[in-house]
Amino acid sequence: MMAKIALIGCTSSKKDMACKAVDMFSPSAYFNLRLEYCKKNNYDKIFILSSKYGLLDLDEIIEPYDCSLKAAPKEYKKEWSNNVLNDLKEKTDIQDDEYILLAGDAYTKNIKKSLKHTYNPVEGLRIGKQLHFFKQYLTDDTITTEEEVPITDELDKLIKKDEKIKYPEFNKMLQAMKEMNYDYRKNESFLHVQDRTNKTFTINDHISALIYSQLSANRPWIGIEKHKEEIDNIFHNFDVEYLKTANPEELVDEIKSIKCGNRQINYQMYGLKDNIQMFEEIEDEYGSLDNFVLSDDAIKIAKKLSTGKYKLKAVGFALACEYLKGVGIDVIKPDIHICRILGRFGYSKKVMASEKEAIAIIDDISKEYDLPKMEIDTIIWQYGARGYLEICGSEPKCHICNIKCKYSNYILNI
């Protein structure tokens, strides 16, 4: 008879003393909600996937630890997955049992290939939306298990019906996405923005965000998105100890071999060790990089990283903002795409809005639409970026755009 088996991922929030595995992760609301979800659904067996201990029974006594499977070397992940599978073979029937995988891709990617029946009701959802799903499920038996509300419904809620809105051009952009059934939430440009809910970012996470922000400089993001797994492998999942001794020339060559380089790639890779050293100095001063990025207004932090006391090599203000987005800080990246579109919409007196104007405008739009600034950023960015909607890019397609802004009127009258 098929048994129902639950595999729940461990969390960075833990108790500081030896205890049962189920109690070790109890400080995490994310862990508790997943556990209660499995109990409510009467799973026959519930296990925890631990980055250090592998497959854990709920009552197994363990010591606190601080390691991340996501940041572990490829060889460790392979050995870890093999050990977990061997334990599952002893305790379950991997051919006949059904497994719910409530853990990140780093934990499940290799093992689920050997499990015949698997599913994840929140696959593809950010942590914030996963929390919402579990909370609603535990208080409402009528909740559906669909992964996402259809984008057309989401956009319909955002679109303003009032003609007196302050930013009608942004409203028309949302309408255009709805008409095209375009789901900006599914693109890596949106998904790579991290949710800070119940999450502690390690130095490896910060290095990952920094490197991806640098790779985005002066090139289309679509190429980075397509080669994300290869990039993670090149940087050994951003393991800090490996990157301290990595040969920058080899990193440059490997990045160029997958066509993900840019005009500053040499400077970026040769400055990586210095940037890691700066991160470690910040950790010494603030206790952690998380403490630092949360210690002040996001714009002030970005300035400190781009021109101030903690200046990072090959990182200007816009890239510093992109890095902060990658570690869950609600800020925009005021790059050429954003500034150009805001200028075309007439939100600036100039053809292209300045960085300062872009920050103020999107902050205002965020308040009007009750959306995070980083979400406003990605909606506008995808409207123009190559490989995404490509409507308002360097060569705007005004003939298919329903906004008819000040810029399009000029183009169409030539």
Summary of the structure (lengths in Angstrom):
residues: 414
radius of gyration: 23.1
end to end distance: 73.0
largest distance: 74.7
contacts: 1280
relative contact order: 0.09
helix: 52%
strand: 7%
